[in-house]
Amino acid sequence: MMSDFLERLRACIGPAHVLTEAADIESFCTDWRGRYHGSALAVARPGTTEEVARVVLLAADARIPVVPQGGNTGMMGGATPSEDRSQLVVSLGRMNRVRRLDRDNATLTVEAGLTLAEVQNAAREAGMMFPLSLGSEGSCQIGGNLSTNAGGTAVLRYGNTRELVLGIEVVLPDGRVWDGLRGLRKDNTGYDLKQLFIGAEGTLGIITAAVLKLFPQPRSSVTALAAVGDPPAAVALLRLLRGRLGDRLTGFELISEVCTRLVQKHIPRTPDLLPGHPWYCLLQVDEPWPNAGLVTEVEAALAEAAQSGVAIDAVIAQSLKQAADMWRLRENISEAQRMEGPGIKHDISLPVSAIPQFLEQAGTSIQAALPGVRIVAFGHLGDGNLHYNLSRSDSADNDAVSARSKEITRIVHDLVHRYGGSISAEHGLGQSKRDEIKRYKDPLELDLMRRVKRAFDPHNLFNPGKVLDLS
Ligand SMILES: Cc1cc2nc3c(=O)[nH]c(=O)nc-3n(C[C@H](O)[C@H](O)[C@H](O)COP(=O)(O)OP(=O)(O)OC[C@H]3O[C@@H](n4cnc5c(N)ncnc54)[C@H](O)[C@@H]3O)c2cc1C
């Protein structure tokens, strides 16, 4: 039966695009963090929407569960198949064409398997910009970005992925193709179905293409690093800068000193730009027209912050290289923490105003539970998203942290909930938080989500075991 299925699959998309050897499928069966290890019946690599539809139809007929996969950089194990070798991974990497550039409509229609960096480049070559930006942009795919509703560093100004999309094309679990590739900014004709697929983590269908919004390219940019004494000062700096610079403030990241030390330890050639402070704010200011005075404006805003005691010190990047170094410091934190050893990670979202109190209370509770543990706190402060991670203390071993992870996560998530936050800001639920979410989400919302899932995928064949517990 399985060999028949594999034969039909090979006939459908060509034998070279159906991987079954353990060595060939290994990298598709392990997640980026190395936390989840699955085993797939096969990995199918269709090259067109029609091929995706035929693969899905074959799988539906044989009742074989399908795991859509993009760049496999997700943090929640959403793209990792189960261990029992019963599932088919459908990898979108060969669907990597730009279908259409519409300059007047400021849209780019792309296939799901383009990496985010390729999408950014295509927009740049057209003299415009696609603003989604993540540390994983060289590997993650736009289909994965849509399916996780990725956030990243420019949400403050441009919103999450769901705000950057006008239309999508989807292969449904029964093999039908929904062509929703409309490039409309206004379309009030009932339910906005595309939004159901965005952030669904492959549980409702396979996104094969999308119409993305483009924006004017920045013609003037300033990047700066400011040192602040504590999180309330970081929030005050954010408020001051927004007041002075408006929505030209594109990014505002919070970085603790613990993070900078980890990056310096593990990533060669990381410059120490502003040493010796407990917290840093990385800020990006962009304007779509040439403005030689932008640096002076940012300098004046930072000087005001220093005079009023909000900022301790600040450095403005003097070259593109220095600006890139500042961003590399931020973007290498995940990698440095991975190199340090296993830790406990939390991708949480809070009202910006609640972040200082949250950090204080969480720090106290966690140090009481696990004295000496390193709190690796950083994130997109401008939009209320923290990566609140923990690494072992220098003297402890990795097992000491890992063994307590459930208990520590309970402390963090309960506190997040108390402050009206979310236990997943931008990484989704995947298999990692599928059960955890039941503690915090309104049962009515979970019930509605299950009804949506059953309506689209009555046989539970699309990414089963991810996002929702259907039992
Ligand atoms: C160094 C690093 C930095 C990161 N920084 C950020 C960040 O700042 N912000 C952020 O939001 N995330 C970040 N991430 C997480 C990750 O890159 C994003 O979640 C990204 O959107 C995942 O894209 P992907 O193509 O790798 O998806 P995958 O990991 O392959 O899949 C993720 C989920 O989407 C589903 N899926 C993938 N493609 C499709 C498709 N075409 N149709 C339907 N379902 C699909 C999968 O089944 C899975 O459930 C980071 C990751 C790394 C490694």
The ligand as a Tripos MOL2 file, in Angstrom:
@<TRIPOS>MOLECULE
LIG
   53    58     1     0     0
SMALL
NO_CHARGES

@<TRIPOS>ATOM
      1 C1         17.9280   32.8790   13.7350 C.3       1 LIG1
      2 C2         16.4260   32.9510   13.7030 C.ar      1 LIG1
      3 C3         15.7900   34.1640   13.9000 C.ar      1 LIG1
      4 C4         14.3870   34.2400   13.8530 C.ar      1 LIG1
      5 N1         13.7920   35.4450   14.0490 N.ar      1 LIG1
      6 C5         12.4530   35.5190   13.9750 C.ar      1 LIG1
      7 C6         11.7990   36.7810   14.1840 C.ar      1 LIG1
      8 O1         12.4190   37.8080   14.4300 O.2       1 LIG1
      9 N2         10.4540   36.8090   14.0730 N.ar      1 LIG1
     10 C7          9.7180   35.6850   13.7930 C.ar      1 LIG1
     11 O2          8.4900   35.7780   13.6770 O.2       1 LIG1
     12 N3         10.3020   34.4720   13.6320 N.ar      1 LIG1
     13 C8         11.6390   34.3660   13.7150 C.ar      1 LIG1
     14 N4         12.2410   33.1540   13.5590 N.ar      1 LIG1
     15 C9         11.4160   31.9440   13.3840 C.3       1 LIG1
     16 C10        11.1890   31.5150   11.9210 C.3       1 LIG1
     17 O3         12.2420   31.9550   11.0760 O.3       1 LIG1
     18 C11         9.8570   32.0350   11.4060 C.3       1 LIG1
     19 O4          8.8200   31.4160   12.1230 O.3       1 LIG1
     20 C12         9.6180   31.7880    9.9130 C.3       1 LIG1
     21 O5          8.4520   32.4900    9.5180 O.3       1 LIG1
     22 C13         9.4470   30.3120    9.5560 C.3       1 LIG1
     23 O6          9.5390   30.1790    8.1460 O.3       1 LIG1
     24 P1         10.0020   28.7990    7.4980 P.3       1 LIG1
     25 O7          9.8920   28.9180    6.0280 O.co2     1 LIG1
     26 O8         11.3070   28.3800    8.0170 O.co2     1 LIG1
     27 O9          8.8520   27.8340    8.0270 O.3       1 LIG1
     28 P2          8.9770   26.3390    8.5770 P.3       1 LIG1
     29 O10         9.7950   26.3030    9.7930 O.co2     1 LIG1
     30 O11         9.3410   25.4230    7.4810 O.co2     1 LIG1
     31 O12         7.4460   26.0820    8.9750 O.3       1 LIG1
     32 C14         6.8210   26.7930   10.0050 C.3       1 LIG1
     33 C15         5.3340   26.4010   10.0650 C.3       1 LIG1
     34 O13         4.6710   26.8380    8.8720 O.3       1 LIG1
     35 C16         4.1660   25.7190    8.1280 C.3       1 LIG1
     36 N5          4.4440   26.0050    6.7150 N.ar      1 LIG1
     37 C17         5.6340   26.3100    6.1490 C.ar      1 LIG1
     38 N6          5.4660   26.6120    4.8530 N.ar      1 LIG1
     39 C18         4.1440   26.4940    4.5960 C.ar      1 LIG1
     40 C19         3.3410   26.6930    3.4410 C.ar      1 LIG1
     41 N7          3.8610   27.0730    2.2840 N.pl3     1 LIG1
     42 N8          2.0090   26.4930    3.5480 N.ar      1 LIG1
     43 C20         1.4470   26.1100    4.7190 C.ar      1 LIG1
     44 N9          2.1580   25.9030    5.8330 N.ar      1 LIG1
     45 C21         3.4910   26.1030    5.7710 C.ar      1 LIG1
     46 C22         4.8660   24.4970    8.6770 C.3       1 LIG1
     47 O14         4.0530   23.3430    8.5810 O.3       1 LIG1
     48 C23         5.1060   24.9060   10.1280 C.3       1 LIG1
     49 O15         3.9600   24.6610   10.8920 O.3       1 LIG1
     50 C24        13.6310   33.0590   13.6180 C.ar      1 LIG1
     51 C25        14.2770   31.8290   13.4130 C.ar      1 LIG1
     52 C26        15.6550   31.7690   13.4580 C.ar      1 LIG1
     53 C27        16.3010   30.4380   13.2070 C.3       1 LIG1
@<TRIPOS>BOND
     1     1     2 1
     2     2     3 ar
     3     2    52 ar
     4     3     4 ar
     5     4     5 ar
     6     4    50 ar
     7     5     6 ar
     8     6     7 ar
     9     6    13 1
    10     7     8 2
    11     7     9 ar
    12     9    10 ar
    13    10    11 2
    14    10    12 ar
    15    12    13 ar
    16    13    14 ar
    17    14    15 1
    18    14    50 ar
    19    15    16 1
    20    16    17 1
    21    16    18 1
    22    18    19 1
    23    18    20 1
    24    20    21 1
    25    20    22 1
    26    22    23 1
    27    23    24 1
    28    24    25 2
    29    24    26 1
    30    24    27 1
    31    27    28 1
    32    28    29 2
    33    28    30 1
    34    28    31 1
    35    31    32 1
    36    32    33 1
    37    33    34 1
    38    33    48 1
    39    34    35 1
    40    35    36 1
    41    35    46 1
    42    36    37 ar
    43    36    45 ar
    44    37    38 ar
    45    38    39 ar
    46    39    40 ar
    47    39    45 ar
    48    40    41 1
    49    40    42 ar
    50    42    43 ar
    51    43    44 ar
    52    44    45 ar
    53    46    47 1
    54    46    48 1
    55    48    49 1
    56    50    51 ar
    57    51    52 ar
    58    52    53 1
@<TRIPOS>SUBSTRUCTURE
     1 LIG1         1 GROUP 0 **** ****
